[in-house]
Amino acid sequence: MSRWATARRLGRAARLHLRLKFASFFTSTPRSPVIDITADELKTRLAANQPPFIVDVREPWEHAESQLPTATLNIPLGELPTRLDELADHRESELVVHCRSGARSATAKKFLEQQGFQGVRNLLGGILGY
């Protein structure tokens, strides 16, 4: 077998490995029993002075443009895997993640659950729904 054919075969195997690796990210964890939070529910909690810990997974420039009325920790979705230590104290408690529309925060919720976080909730509709 030529070197080119061997390289092609290894390339195909590497692509299959990556496809299986990333497919498991979206399919291996069962649906979370923790129910996402609506904007109205979050507003009620904030008005009652019972704020959950909130993480904004938008980019810093998005965070600077608009924020929730309470202090939030800004960790962009792309940096979340390397900044998990900042959330270590909240592994067992309620943690609300939000973004602009709810898509990135849904991904962040799934990732955090896979890392062992227990009470992660996604703000449905994101900051636009708030």
Backbone as XML, in Angstrom:
<?xml version="1.0"?>
<chain id="A" units="angstrom">
  <residue number="1" name="MET">
    <atom name="N" x="0.855" y="-1.172" z="0.000"/>
    <atom name="CA" x="0.000" y="0.000" z="0.000"/>
    <atom name="C" x="0.906" y="1.242" z="0.000"/>
  </residue>
  <residue number="2" name="SER">
    <atom name="N" x="0.546" y="2.190" z="-0.815"/>
    <atom name="CA" x="1.366" y="3.402" z="-0.918"/>
    <atom name="C" x="1.217" y="4.280" z="0.326"/>
  </residue>
  <residue number="3" name="ARG">
    <atom name="N" x="2.174" y="5.182" z="0.465"/>
    <atom name="CA" x="2.125" y="6.100" z="1.601"/>
    <atom name="C" x="0.880" y="6.983" z="1.532"/>
  </residue>
  <residue number="4" name="TRP">
    <atom name="N" x="0.496" y="7.374" z="0.344"/>
    <atom name="CA" x="-0.678" y="8.217" z="0.161"/>
    <atom name="C" x="-1.952" y="7.498" z="0.603"/>
  </residue>
  <residue number="5" name="ALA">
    <atom name="N" x="-2.079" y="6.235" z="0.239"/>
    <atom name="CA" x="-3.263" y="5.460" z="0.636"/>
    <atom name="C" x="-3.313" y="5.283" z="2.143"/>
  </residue>
  <residue number="6" name="THR">
    <atom name="N" x="-2.155" y="5.050" z="2.769"/>
    <atom name="CA" x="-2.103" y="4.924" z="4.223"/>
    <atom name="C" x="-2.507" y="6.232" z="4.886"/>
  </residue>
  <residue number="7" name="ALA">
    <atom name="N" x="-2.023" y="7.349" z="4.393"/>
    <atom name="CA" x="-2.372" y="8.660" z="4.951"/>
    <atom name="C" x="-3.861" y="8.932" z="4.790"/>
  </residue>
  <residue number="8" name="ARG">
    <atom name="N" x="-4.409" y="8.554" z="3.616"/>
    <atom name="CA" x="-5.848" y="8.748" z="3.397"/>
    <atom name="C" x="-6.659" y="7.914" z="4.367"/>
  </residue>
  <residue number="9" name="ARG">
    <atom name="N" x="-6.243" y="6.661" z="4.592"/>
    <atom name="CA" x="-6.967" y="5.776" z="5.507"/>
    <atom name="C" x="-6.905" y="6.321" z="6.934"/>
  </residue>
  <residue number="10" name="LEU">
    <atom name="N" x="-5.745" y="6.792" z="7.364"/>
    <atom name="CA" x="-5.623" y="7.373" z="8.697"/>
    <atom name="C" x="-6.448" y="8.642" z="8.814"/>
  </residue>
  <residue number="11" name="GLY">
    <atom name="N" x="-6.496" y="9.422" z="7.754"/>
    <atom name="CA" x="-7.311" y="10.638" z="7.762"/>
    <atom name="C" x="-8.778" y="10.307" z="7.933"/>
  </residue>
  <residue number="12" name="ARG">
    <atom name="N" x="-9.228" y="9.264" z="7.246"/>
    <atom name="CA" x="-10.618" y="8.833" z="7.355"/>
    <atom name="C" x="-10.916" y="8.362" z="8.772"/>
  </residue>
  <residue number="13" name="ALA">
    <atom name="N" x="-10.000" y="7.634" z="9.384"/>
    <atom name="CA" x="-10.176" y="7.156" z="10.748"/>
    <atom name="C" x="-10.215" y="8.325" z="11.728"/>
  </residue>
  <residue number="14" name="ALA">
    <atom name="N" x="-9.353" y="9.312" z="11.521"/>
    <atom name="CA" x="-9.336" y="10.480" z="12.404"/>
    <atom name="C" x="-10.635" y="11.262" z="12.278"/>
  </residue>
  <residue number="15" name="ARG">
    <atom name="N" x="-11.144" y="11.401" z="11.049"/>
    <atom name="CA" x="-12.421" y="12.107" z="10.865"/>
    <atom name="C" x="-13.555" y="11.362" z="11.543"/>
  </residue>
  <residue number="16" name="LEU">
    <atom name="N" x="-13.572" y="10.040" z="11.440"/>
    <atom name="CA" x="-14.603" y="9.247" z="12.086"/>
    <atom name="C" x="-14.518" y="9.390" z="13.604"/>
  </residue>
  <residue number="17" name="HIS">
    <atom name="N" x="-13.287" y="9.362" z="14.142"/>
    <atom name="CA" x="-13.101" y="9.531" z="15.585"/>
    <atom name="C" x="-13.668" y="10.874" z="16.048"/>
  </residue>
  <residue number="18" name="LEU">
    <atom name="N" x="-13.355" y="11.952" z="15.325"/>
    <atom name="CA" x="-13.865" y="13.272" z="15.700"/>
    <atom name="C" x="-15.382" y="13.339" z="15.601"/>
  </residue>
  <residue number="19" name="ARG">
    <atom name="N" x="-15.918" y="12.738" z="14.544"/>
    <atom name="CA" x="-17.374" y="12.744" z="14.376"/>
    <atom name="C" x="-18.044" y="12.029" z="15.544"/>
  </residue>
  <residue number="20" name="LEU">
    <atom name="N" x="-17.511" y="10.881" z="15.942"/>
    <atom name="CA" x="-18.083" y="10.143" z="17.062"/>
    <atom name="C" x="-17.901" y="10.890" z="18.379"/>
  </residue>
  <residue number="21" name="LYS">
    <atom name="N" x="-16.754" y="11.526" z="18.536"/>
    <atom name="CA" x="-16.468" y="12.271" z="19.767"/>
    <atom name="C" x="-17.458" y="13.415" z="19.941"/>
  </residue>
  <residue number="22" name="PHE">
    <atom name="N" x="-17.688" y="14.192" z="18.880"/>
    <atom name="CA" x="-18.587" y="15.327" z="18.998"/>
    <atom name="C" x="-20.049" y="14.904" z="18.981"/>
  </residue>
  <residue number="23" name="ALA">
    <atom name="N" x="-20.377" y="13.805" z="18.341"/>
    <atom name="CA" x="-21.750" y="13.317" z="18.367"/>
    <atom name="C" x="-22.132" y="12.918" z="19.786"/>
  </residue>
  <residue number="24" name="SER">
    <atom name="N" x="-21.193" y="12.359" z="20.522"/>
    <atom name="CA" x="-21.500" y="11.959" z="21.890"/>
    <atom name="C" x="-21.746" y="13.166" z="22.782"/>
  </residue>
  <residue number="25" name="PHE">
    <atom name="N" x="-21.160" y="14.313" z="22.437"/>
    <atom name="CA" x="-21.403" y="15.530" z="23.211"/>
    <atom name="C" x="-22.883" y="15.892" z="23.197"/>
  </residue>
  <residue number="26" name="PHE">
    <atom name="N" x="-23.533" y="15.667" z="22.043"/>
    <atom name="CA" x="-24.926" y="16.050" z="21.914"/>
    <atom name="C" x="-25.908" y="14.936" z="22.248"/>
  </residue>
  <residue number="27" name="THR">
    <atom name="N" x="-25.438" y="13.696" z="22.344"/>
    <atom name="CA" x="-26.388" y="12.605" z="22.523"/>
    <atom name="C" x="-26.171" y="11.764" z="23.769"/>
  </residue>
  <residue number="28" name="SER">
    <atom name="N" x="-25.003" y="11.830" z="24.420"/>
    <atom name="CA" x="-24.719" y="10.883" z="25.489"/>
    <atom name="C" x="-25.378" y="11.222" z="26.815"/>
  </residue>
  <residue number="29" name="THR">
    <atom name="N" x="-25.671" y="12.501" z="27.063"/>
    <atom name="CA" x="-26.256" y="12.887" z="28.338"/>
    <atom name="C" x="-27.767" y="12.927" z="28.212"/>
  </residue>
  <residue number="30" name="PRO">
    <atom name="N" x="-28.496" y="12.253" z="29.097"/>
    <atom name="CA" x="-29.943" y="12.329" z="29.034"/>
    <atom name="C" x="-30.422" y="13.742" z="29.347"/>
  </residue>
  <residue number="31" name="ARG">
    <atom name="N" x="-31.617" y="14.055" z="28.921"/>
    <atom name="CA" x="-32.189" y="15.384" z="29.165"/>
    <atom name="C" x="-32.182" y="15.693" z="30.649"/>
  </residue>
  <residue number="32" name="SER">
    <atom name="N" x="-31.822" y="16.921" z="30.958"/>
    <atom name="CA" x="-31.675" y="17.342" z="32.346"/>
    <atom name="C" x="-33.026" y="17.398" z="33.057"/>
  </residue>
  <residue number="33" name="PRO">
    <atom name="N" x="-33.090" y="16.933" z="34.305"/>
    <atom name="CA" x="-34.325" y="17.064" z="35.070"/>
    <atom name="C" x="-34.520" y="18.481" z="35.588"/>
  </residue>
  <residue number="34" name="VAL">
    <atom name="N" x="-33.466" y="19.320" z="35.531"/>
    <atom name="CA" x="-33.572" y="20.699" z="35.976"/>
    <atom name="C" x="-34.286" y="21.495" z="34.889"/>
  </residue>
  <residue number="35" name="ILE">
    <atom name="N" x="-35.353" y="22.169" z="35.270"/>
    <atom name="CA" x="-36.160" y="22.919" z="34.308"/>
    <atom name="C" x="-35.544" y="24.293" z="34.086"/>
  </residue>
  <residue number="36" name="ASP">
    <atom name="N" x="-35.516" y="24.718" z="32.837"/>
    <atom name="CA" x="-34.993" y="26.045" z="32.514"/>
    <atom name="C" x="-35.846" y="27.120" z="33.182"/>
  </residue>
  <residue number="37" name="ILE">
    <atom name="N" x="-35.303" y="28.324" z="33.251"/>
    <atom name="CA" x="-35.990" y="29.415" z="33.931"/>
    <atom name="C" x="-36.505" y="30.420" z="32.903"/>
  </residue>
  <residue number="38" name="THR">
    <atom name="N" x="-37.700" y="30.925" z="33.116"/>
    <atom name="CA" x="-38.260" y="31.931" z="32.219"/>
    <atom name="C" x="-37.847" y="33.311" z="32.703"/>
  </residue>
  <residue number="39" name="ALA">
    <atom name="N" x="-37.994" y="34.289" z="31.820"/>
    <atom name="CA" x="-37.651" y="35.664" z="32.184"/>
    <atom name="C" x="-38.552" y="36.157" z="33.320"/>
  </residue>
  <residue number="40" name="ASP">
    <atom name="N" x="-39.834" y="35.811" z="33.274"/>
    <atom name="CA" x="-40.756" y="36.242" z="34.331"/>
    <atom name="C" x="-40.380" y="35.638" z="35.682"/>
  </residue>
  <residue number="41" name="GLU">
    <atom name="N" x="-40.009" y="34.363" z="35.676"/>
    <atom name="CA" x="-39.606" y="33.714" z="36.925"/>
    <atom name="C" x="-38.334" y="34.353" z="37.485"/>
  </residue>
  <residue number="42" name="LEU">
    <atom name="N" x="-37.393" y="34.659" z="36.615"/>
    <atom name="CA" x="-36.158" y="35.296" z="37.069"/>
    <atom name="C" x="-36.429" y="36.696" z="37.612"/>
  </residue>
  <residue number="43" name="LYS">
    <atom name="N" x="-37.289" y="37.456" z="36.936"/>
    <atom name="CA" x="-37.651" y="38.795" z="37.425"/>
    <atom name="C" x="-38.292" y="38.712" z="38.802"/>
  </residue>
  <residue number="44" name="THR">
    <atom name="N" x="-39.161" y="37.730" z="39.000"/>
    <atom name="CA" x="-39.807" y="37.546" z="40.304"/>
    <atom name="C" x="-38.780" y="37.227" z="41.374"/>
  </residue>
  <residue number="45" name="ARG">
    <atom name="N" x="-37.848" y="36.346" z="41.051"/>
    <atom name="CA" x="-36.790" y="35.980" z="42.007"/>
    <atom name="C" x="-35.919" y="37.175" z="42.369"/>
  </residue>
  <residue number="46" name="LEU">
    <atom name="N" x="-35.583" y="37.987" z="41.377"/>
    <atom name="CA" x="-34.752" y="39.158" z="41.627"/>
    <atom name="C" x="-35.497" y="40.202" z="42.457"/>
  </residue>
  <residue number="47" name="ALA">
    <atom name="N" x="-36.793" y="40.386" z="42.161"/>
    <atom name="CA" x="-37.605" y="41.346" z="42.921"/>
    <atom name="C" x="-37.767" y="40.909" z="44.376"/>
  </residue>
  <residue number="48" name="ALA">
    <atom name="N" x="-37.794" y="39.592" z="44.610"/>
    <atom name="CA" x="-37.943" y="39.052" z="45.969"/>
    <atom name="C" x="-36.596" y="38.960" z="46.687"/>
  </residue>
  <residue number="49" name="ASN">
    <atom name="N" x="-35.560" y="39.497" z="46.056"/>
    <atom name="CA" x="-34.210" y="39.480" z="46.624"/>
    <atom name="C" x="-33.707" y="38.052" z="46.881"/>
  </residue>
  <residue number="50" name="GLN">
    <atom name="N" x="-34.009" y="37.142" z="45.943"/>
    <atom name="CA" x="-33.544" y="35.760" z="45.983"/>
    <atom name="C" x="-32.818" y="35.429" z="44.676"/>
  </residue>
  <residue number="51" name="PRO">
    <atom name="N" x="-31.769" y="36.197" z="44.369"/>
    <atom name="CA" x="-31.126" y="35.982" z="43.066"/>
    <atom name="C" x="-30.295" y="34.708" z="43.036"/>
  </residue>
  <residue number="52" name="PRO">
    <atom name="N" x="-30.421" y="33.943" z="41.957"/>
    <atom name="CA" x="-29.509" y="32.805" z="41.766"/>
    <atom name="C" x="-28.163" y="33.331" z="41.292"/>
  </residue>
  <residue number="53" name="PHE">
    <atom name="N" x="-27.162" y="32.481" z="41.265"/>
    <atom name="CA" x="-25.877" y="32.876" z="40.701"/>
    <atom name="C" x="-26.037" y="32.859" z="39.180"/>
  </residue>
  <residue number="54" name="ILE">
    <atom name="N" x="-25.674" y="33.955" z="38.519"/>
    <atom name="CA" x="-25.926" y="34.111" z="37.086"/>
    <atom name="C" x="-24.607" y="34.208" z="36.330"/>
  </residue>
  <residue number="55" name="VAL">
    <atom name="N" x="-24.508" y="33.451" z="35.242"/>
    <atom name="CA" x="-23.331" y="33.480" z="34.380"/>
    <atom name="C" x="-23.765" y="33.905" z="32.978"/>
  </residue>
  <residue number="56" name="ASP">
    <atom name="N" x="-23.144" y="34.944" z="32.483"/>
    <atom name="CA" x="-23.393" y="35.453" z="31.131"/>
    <atom name="C" x="-22.355" y="34.819" z="30.213"/>
  </residue>
  <residue number="57" name="VAL">
    <atom name="N" x="-22.795" y="34.036" z="29.221"/>
    <atom name="CA" x="-21.859" y="33.344" z="28.326"/>
    <atom name="C" x="-21.669" y="34.083" z="27.001"/>
  </residue>
  <residue number="58" name="ARG">
    <atom name="N" x="-22.074" y="35.349" z="26.962"/>
    <atom name="CA" x="-21.847" y="36.165" z="25.763"/>
    <atom name="C" x="-20.418" y="36.696" z="25.756"/>
  </residue>
  <residue number="59" name="GLU">
    <atom name="N" x="-20.032" y="37.283" z="24.652"/>
    <atom name="CA" x="-18.718" y="37.905" z="24.528"/>
    <atom name="C" x="-18.676" y="39.170" z="25.396"/>
  </residue>
  <residue number="60" name="PRO">
    <atom name="N" x="-17.483" y="39.607" z="25.815"/>
    <atom name="CA" x="-17.381" y="40.790" z="26.680"/>
    <atom name="C" x="-18.035" y="42.043" z="26.100"/>
  </residue>
  <residue number="61" name="TRP">
    <atom name="N" x="-17.941" y="42.250" z="24.795"/>
    <atom name="CA" x="-18.557" y="43.446" z="24.212"/>
    <atom name="C" x="-20.078" y="43.366" z="24.274"/>
  </residue>
  <residue number="62" name="GLU">
    <atom name="N" x="-20.648" y="42.158" z="24.179"/>
    <atom name="CA" x="-22.098" y="42.000" z="24.312"/>
    <atom name="C" x="-22.522" y="42.256" z="25.753"/>
  </residue>
  <residue number="63" name="HIS">
    <atom name="N" x="-21.722" y="41.760" z="26.680"/>
    <atom name="CA" x="-21.996" y="41.951" z="28.107"/>
    <atom name="C" x="-21.975" y="43.442" z="28.461"/>
  </residue>
  <residue number="64" name="ALA">
    <atom name="N" x="-21.046" y="44.190" z="27.852"/>
    <atom name="CA" x="-20.945" y="45.626" z="28.122"/>
    <atom name="C" x="-22.149" y="46.395" z="27.573"/>
  </residue>
  <residue number="65" name="GLU">
    <atom name="N" x="-22.736" y="45.900" z="26.478"/>
    <atom name="CA" x="-23.883" y="46.586" z="25.868"/>
    <atom name="C" x="-25.151" y="46.478" z="26.697"/>
  </residue>
  <residue number="66" name="SER">
    <atom name="N" x="-25.421" y="45.303" z="27.244"/>
    <atom name="CA" x="-26.640" y="45.111" z="28.040"/>
    <atom name="C" x="-26.402" y="44.013" z="29.063"/>
  </residue>
  <residue number="67" name="GLN">
    <atom name="N" x="-26.902" y="44.252" z="30.270"/>
    <atom name="CA" x="-26.704" y="43.307" z="31.365"/>
    <atom name="C" x="-27.991" y="43.163" z="32.162"/>
  </residue>
  <residue number="68" name="LEU">
    <atom name="N" x="-28.074" y="42.088" z="32.906"/>
    <atom name="CA" x="-29.174" y="41.925" z="33.850"/>
    <atom name="C" x="-28.950" y="42.894" z="35.002"/>
  </residue>
  <residue number="69" name="PRO">
    <atom name="N" x="-30.003" y="43.251" z="35.728"/>
    <atom name="CA" x="-29.853" y="44.246" z="36.796"/>
    <atom name="C" x="-28.996" y="43.787" z="37.979"/>
  </residue>
  <residue number="70" name="THR">
    <atom name="N" x="-28.711" y="42.517" z="38.096"/>
    <atom name="CA" x="-27.855" y="42.048" z="39.190"/>
    <atom name="C" x="-26.468" y="41.748" z="38.651"/>
  </residue>
  <residue number="71" name="ALA">
    <atom name="N" x="-25.526" y="41.658" z="39.541"/>
    <atom name="CA" x="-24.156" y="41.346" z="39.130"/>
    <atom name="C" x="-24.110" y="39.940" z="38.547"/>
  </residue>
  <residue number="72" name="THR">
    <atom name="N" x="-23.436" y="39.811" z="37.415"/>
    <atom name="CA" x="-23.270" y="38.507" z="36.780"/>
    <atom name="C" x="-21.800" y="38.300" z="36.458"/>
  </residue>
  <residue number="73" name="LEU">
    <atom name="N" x="-21.426" y="37.052" z="36.387"/>
    <atom name="CA" x="-20.070" y="36.687" z="35.981"/>
    <atom name="C" x="-20.085" y="36.481" z="34.476"/>
  </residue>
  <residue number="74" name="ASN">
    <atom name="N" x="-19.190" y="37.141" z="33.764"/>
    <atom name="CA" x="-19.126" y="37.004" z="32.313"/>
    <atom name="C" x="-18.016" y="36.028" z="31.935"/>
  </residue>
  <residue number="75" name="ILE">
    <atom name="N" x="-18.421" y="34.850" z="31.432"/>
    <atom name="CA" x="-17.485" y="33.863" z="30.910"/>
    <atom name="C" x="-17.971" y="33.488" z="29.513"/>
  </residue>
  <residue number="76" name="PRO">
    <atom name="N" x="-17.337" y="33.998" z="28.461"/>
    <atom name="CA" x="-17.765" y="33.638" z="27.103"/>
    <atom name="C" x="-17.776" y="32.122" z="26.908"/>
  </residue>
  <residue number="77" name="LEU">
    <atom name="N" x="-18.710" y="31.649" z="26.109"/>
    <atom name="CA" x="-18.879" y="30.211" z="25.891"/>
    <atom name="C" x="-17.583" y="29.539" z="25.474"/>
  </residue>
  <residue number="78" name="GLY">
    <atom name="N" x="-16.797" y="30.176" z="24.626"/>
    <atom name="CA" x="-15.534" y="29.591" z="24.171"/>
    <atom name="C" x="-14.494" y="29.445" z="25.269"/>
  </residue>
  <residue number="79" name="GLU">
    <atom name="N" x="-14.613" y="30.230" z="26.332"/>
    <atom name="CA" x="-13.660" y="30.175" z="27.443"/>
    <atom name="C" x="-14.153" y="29.308" z="28.598"/>
  </residue>
  <residue number="80" name="LEU">
    <atom name="N" x="-15.382" y="28.854" z="28.529"/>
    <atom name="CA" x="-15.982" y="28.111" z="29.636"/>
    <atom name="C" x="-15.170" y="26.879" z="30.059"/>
  </residue>
  <residue number="81" name="PRO">
    <atom name="N" x="-14.680" y="26.054" z="29.132"/>
    <atom name="CA" x="-13.916" y="24.873" z="29.563"/>
    <atom name="C" x="-12.657" y="25.210" z="30.355"/>
  </residue>
  <residue number="82" name="THR">
    <atom name="N" x="-12.036" y="26.342" z="30.081"/>
    <atom name="CA" x="-10.794" y="26.699" z="30.776"/>
    <atom name="C" x="-11.025" y="27.523" z="32.032"/>
  </residue>
  <residue number="83" name="ARG">
    <atom name="N" x="-12.268" y="27.949" z="32.272"/>
    <atom name="CA" x="-12.547" y="28.797" z="33.434"/>
    <atom name="C" x="-13.526" y="28.157" z="34.410"/>
  </residue>
  <residue number="84" name="LEU">
    <atom name="N" x="-13.631" y="26.834" z="34.376"/>
    <atom name="CA" x="-14.547" y="26.124" z="35.276"/>
    <atom name="C" x="-14.216" y="26.338" z="36.744"/>
  </residue>
  <residue number="85" name="ASP">
    <atom name="N" x="-12.945" y="26.588" z="37.054"/>
    <atom name="CA" x="-12.550" y="26.784" z="38.448"/>
    <atom name="C" x="-13.253" y="27.991" z="39.073"/>
  </residue>
  <residue number="86" name="GLU">
    <atom name="N" x="-13.661" y="28.964" z="38.266"/>
    <atom name="CA" x="-14.375" y="30.132" z="38.773"/>
    <atom name="C" x="-15.790" y="29.780" z="39.223"/>
  </residue>
  <residue number="87" name="LEU">
    <atom name="N" x="-16.288" y="28.633" z="38.788"/>
    <atom name="CA" x="-17.649" y="28.206" z="39.132"/>
    <atom name="C" x="-17.669" y="27.066" z="40.144"/>
  </residue>
  <residue number="88" name="ALA">
    <atom name="N" x="-16.511" y="26.677" z="40.633"/>
    <atom name="CA" x="-16.409" y="25.502" z="41.501"/>
    <atom name="C" x="-17.300" y="25.597" z="42.736"/>
  </residue>
  <residue number="89" name="ASP">
    <atom name="N" x="-17.476" y="26.788" z="43.306"/>
    <atom name="CA" x="-18.304" y="26.950" z="44.507"/>
    <atom name="C" x="-19.786" y="26.746" z="44.223"/>
  </residue>
  <residue number="90" name="HIS">
    <atom name="N" x="-20.176" y="26.729" z="42.962"/>
    <atom name="CA" x="-21.587" y="26.637" z="42.586"/>
    <atom name="C" x="-21.938" y="25.298" z="41.937"/>
  </residue>
  <residue number="91" name="ARG">
    <atom name="N" x="-21.080" y="24.313" z="42.111"/>
    <atom name="CA" x="-21.294" y="23.000" z="41.494"/>
    <atom name="C" x="-22.583" y="22.332" z="41.982"/>
  </residue>
  <residue number="92" name="GLU">
    <atom name="N" x="-22.947" y="22.548" z="43.239"/>
    <atom name="CA" x="-24.126" y="21.895" z="43.825"/>
    <atom name="C" x="-25.330" y="22.832" z="43.930"/>
  </residue>
  <residue number="93" name="SER">
    <atom name="N" x="-25.156" y="24.111" z="43.651"/>
    <atom name="CA" x="-26.243" y="25.076" z="43.834"/>
    <atom name="C" x="-26.838" y="25.504" z="42.493"/>
  </residue>
  <residue number="94" name="GLU">
    <atom name="N" x="-27.881" y="26.316" z="42.573"/>
    <atom name="CA" x="-28.537" y="26.794" z="41.358"/>
    <atom name="C" x="-27.641" y="27.784" z="40.618"/>
  </residue>
  <residue number="95" name="LEU">
    <atom name="N" x="-27.559" y="27.591" z="39.329"/>
    <atom name="CA" x="-26.704" y="28.408" z="38.472"/>
    <atom name="C" x="-27.502" y="28.710" z="37.213"/>
  </residue>
  <residue number="96" name="VAL">
    <atom name="N" x="-27.721" y="29.981" z="36.911"/>
    <atom name="CA" x="-28.462" y="30.367" z="35.713"/>
    <atom name="C" x="-27.472" y="30.865" z="34.676"/>
  </residue>
  <residue number="97" name="VAL">
    <atom name="N" x="-27.531" y="30.305" z="33.475"/>
    <atom name="CA" x="-26.688" y="30.757" z="32.372"/>
    <atom name="C" x="-27.573" y="31.477" z="31.363"/>
  </residue>
  <residue number="98" name="HIS">
    <atom name="N" x="-27.031" y="32.558" z="30.792"/>
    <atom name="CA" x="-27.804" y="33.286" z="29.784"/>
    <atom name="C" x="-26.890" y="33.838" z="28.711"/>
  </residue>
  <residue number="99" name="CYS">
    <atom name="N" x="-27.496" y="34.119" z="27.572"/>
    <atom name="CA" x="-26.797" y="34.728" z="26.445"/>
    <atom name="C" x="-27.770" y="35.701" z="25.791"/>
  </residue>
  <residue number="100" name="ARG">
    <atom name="N" x="-27.617" y="35.950" z="24.519"/>
    <atom name="CA" x="-28.497" y="36.904" z="23.843"/>
    <atom name="C" x="-29.886" y="36.311" z="23.607"/>
  </residue>
  <residue number="101" name="SER">
    <atom name="N" x="-29.943" y="35.087" z="23.053"/>
    <atom name="CA" x="-31.241" y="34.515" z="22.695"/>
    <atom name="C" x="-31.539" y="33.173" z="23.348"/>
  </residue>
  <residue number="102" name="GLY">
    <atom name="N" x="-30.560" y="32.564" z="23.994"/>
    <atom name="CA" x="-30.765" y="31.289" z="24.664"/>
    <atom name="C" x="-30.063" y="30.110" z="24.028"/>
  </residue>
  <residue number="103" name="ALA">
    <atom name="N" x="-29.499" y="30.278" z="22.841"/>
    <atom name="CA" x="-28.849" y="29.155" z="22.153"/>
    <atom name="C" x="-27.491" y="28.826" z="22.768"/>
  </residue>
  <residue number="104" name="ARG">
    <atom name="N" x="-26.640" y="29.827" z="22.928"/>
    <atom name="CA" x="-25.315" y="29.576" z="23.520"/>
    <atom name="C" x="-25.448" y="29.107" z="24.961"/>
  </residue>
  <residue number="105" name="SER">
    <atom name="N" x="-26.393" y="29.670" z="25.689"/>
    <atom name="CA" x="-26.550" y="29.268" z="27.083"/>
    <atom name="C" x="-27.091" y="27.840" z="27.190"/>
  </residue>
  <residue number="106" name="ALA">
    <atom name="N" x="-27.863" y="27.391" z="26.214"/>
    <atom name="CA" x="-28.314" y="25.994" z="26.210"/>
    <atom name="C" x="-27.114" y="25.062" z="26.028"/>
  </residue>
  <residue number="107" name="THR">
    <atom name="N" x="-26.182" y="25.450" z="25.172"/>
    <atom name="CA" x="-24.952" y="24.678" z="24.988"/>
    <atom name="C" x="-24.124" y="24.695" z="26.269"/>
  </residue>
  <residue number="108" name="ALA">
    <atom name="N" x="-24.031" y="25.869" z="26.901"/>
    <atom name="CA" x="-23.281" y="25.992" z="28.158"/>
    <atom name="C" x="-23.906" y="25.130" z="29.249"/>
  </residue>
  <residue number="109" name="LYS">
    <atom name="N" x="-25.233" y="25.102" z="29.309"/>
    <atom name="CA" x="-25.921" y="24.283" z="30.304"/>
    <atom name="C" x="-25.561" y="22.813" z="30.121"/>
  </residue>
  <residue number="110" name="LYS">
    <atom name="N" x="-25.629" y="22.345" z="28.894"/>
    <atom name="CA" x="-25.320" y="20.940" z="28.618"/>
    <atom name="C" x="-23.869" y="20.625" z="28.993"/>
  </residue>
  <residue number="111" name="PHE">
    <atom name="N" x="-22.958" y="21.516" z="28.652"/>
    <atom name="CA" x="-21.547" y="21.310" z="28.972"/>
    <atom name="C" x="-21.342" y="21.265" z="30.490"/>
  </residue>
  <residue number="112" name="LEU">
    <atom name="N" x="-21.927" y="22.210" z="31.213"/>
    <atom name="CA" x="-21.754" y="22.252" z="32.669"/>
    <atom name="C" x="-22.339" y="21.007" z="33.334"/>
  </residue>
  <residue number="113" name="GLU">
    <atom name="N" x="-23.465" y="20.530" z="32.835"/>
    <atom name="CA" x="-24.049" y="19.296" z="33.377"/>
    <atom name="C" x="-23.117" y="18.113" z="33.151"/>
  </residue>
  <residue number="114" name="GLN">
    <atom name="N" x="-22.472" y="18.066" z="31.994"/>
    <atom name="CA" x="-21.527" y="16.985" z="31.719"/>
    <atom name="C" x="-20.304" y="17.072" z="32.624"/>
  </residue>
  <residue number="115" name="GLN">
    <atom name="N" x="-20.012" y="18.258" z="33.129"/>
    <atom name="CA" x="-18.879" y="18.445" z="34.034"/>
    <atom name="C" x="-19.271" y="18.233" z="35.495"/>
  </residue>
  <residue number="116" name="GLY">
    <atom name="N" x="-20.525" y="17.852" z="35.755"/>
    <atom name="CA" x="-20.951" y="17.516" z="37.103"/>
    <atom name="C" x="-21.701" y="18.600" z="37.853"/>
  </residue>
  <residue number="117" name="PHE">
    <atom name="N" x="-22.058" y="19.690" z="37.192"/>
    <atom name="CA" x="-22.840" y="20.735" z="37.851"/>
    <atom name="C" x="-24.294" y="20.258" z="37.962"/>
  </residue>
  <residue number="118" name="GLN">
    <atom name="N" x="-24.907" y="20.497" z="39.118"/>
    <atom name="CA" x="-26.210" y="19.915" z="39.416"/>
    <atom name="C" x="-27.416" y="20.788" z="39.047"/>
  </residue>
  <residue number="119" name="GLY">
    <atom name="N" x="-27.402" y="22.066" z="39.403"/>
    <atom name="CA" x="-28.600" y="22.893" z="39.257"/>
    <atom name="C" x="-28.493" y="23.950" z="38.188"/>
  </residue>
  <residue number="120" name="VAL">
    <atom name="N" x="-28.046" y="23.587" z="37.003"/>
    <atom name="CA" x="-27.861" y="24.568" z="35.931"/>
    <atom name="C" x="-29.196" y="24.803" z="35.224"/>
  </residue>
  <residue number="121" name="ARG">
    <atom name="N" x="-29.543" y="26.082" z="35.070"/>
    <atom name="CA" x="-30.779" y="26.456" z="34.379"/>
    <atom name="C" x="-30.445" y="27.455" z="33.278"/>
  </residue>
  <residue number="122" name="ASN">
    <atom name="N" x="-31.106" y="27.312" z="32.159"/>
    <atom name="CA" x="-30.921" y="28.203" z="31.024"/>
    <atom name="C" x="-32.019" y="29.258" z="31.058"/>
  </residue>
  <residue number="123" name="LEU">
    <atom name="N" x="-31.658" y="30.537" z="30.874"/>
    <atom name="CA" x="-32.659" y="31.602" z="30.766"/>
    <atom name="C" x="-33.284" y="31.520" z="29.384"/>
  </residue>
  <residue number="124" name="LEU">
    <atom name="N" x="-34.530" y="31.088" z="29.309"/>
    <atom name="CA" x="-35.218" y="30.914" z="28.031"/>
    <atom name="C" x="-35.396" y="32.271" z="27.352"/>
  </residue>
  <residue number="125" name="GLY">
    <atom name="N" x="-35.015" y="32.342" z="26.096"/>
    <atom name="CA" x="-35.124" y="33.591" z="25.339"/>
    <atom name="C" x="-33.957" y="34.529" z="25.554"/>
  </residue>
  <residue number="126" name="GLY">
    <atom name="N" x="-33.065" y="34.199" z="26.476"/>
    <atom name="CA" x="-31.890" y="35.004" z="26.731"/>
    <atom name="C" x="-32.207" y="36.410" z="27.185"/>
  </residue>
  <residue number="127" name="ILE">
    <atom name="N" x="-31.260" y="37.301" z="26.986"/>
    <atom name="CA" x="-31.432" y="38.690" z="27.410"/>
    <atom name="C" x="-32.523" y="39.381" z="26.573"/>
  </residue>
  <residue number="128" name="LEU">
    <atom name="N" x="-32.751" y="38.895" z="25.354"/>
    <atom name="CA" x="-33.823" y="39.462" z="24.535"/>
    <atom name="C" x="-35.188" y="39.177" z="25.140"/>
  </residue>
  <residue number="129" name="GLY">
    <atom name="N" x="-35.347" y="38.011" z="25.736"/>
    <atom name="CA" x="-36.610" y="37.649" z="26.370"/>
    <atom name="C" x="-36.801" y="38.300" z="27.726"/>
  </residue>
  <residue number="130" name="TYR">
    <atom name="N" x="-35.722" y="38.804" z="28.289"/>
    <atom name="CA" x="-35.790" y="39.435" z="29.580"/>
    <atom name="C" x="-36.311" y="40.852" z="29.445"/>
  </residue>
</chain>
